[in-house]
Amino acid sequence: MPTPADYLALAHAEKDSVVLQRLAQCPYPFVWQALAANPHTPPVALQELSTARDSVWNDNRLLCLLAKHPGANPVVLRAVLGAVAAKLEEGERPHAAVLVS
């Protein structure tokens, strides 16, 4: 049975887009952030991660990483923009994601 540390290690080092896309469904926010920092994570996984929610700090860091990702295509960036707009409406201040976008 894989541990959270196993998922994190895969998210950091994996290059296979199918594996990375499956990892996007993992319940751990630190894995989501590692995926968003991995340049091999495919846009479809990045788009899925744009809807992931955990806590204000984790969510805002994730959105910032997604906006900076080299593979963030227009679909991903629109998803990040939508998530940032929703957070602003809720009274949150996702400054880093706004500045990167």
HELIX and SHEET records of a PDB file:
HELIX    1   1 PRO A    4  ALA A   13  1                                  10    
HELIX    2   2 SER A   17  LEU A   23  1                                   7    
HELIX    3   3 PRO A   29  ALA A   37  1                                   9    
HELIX    4   4 PRO A   43  LEU A   49  1                                   7    
HELIX    5   5 VAL A   56  LYS A   68  1                                  13    
HELIX    6   6 PRO A   74  GLU A   89  1                                  16    
HELIX    7   7 HIS A   95  VAL A  100  1                                   6    
END                                                                             
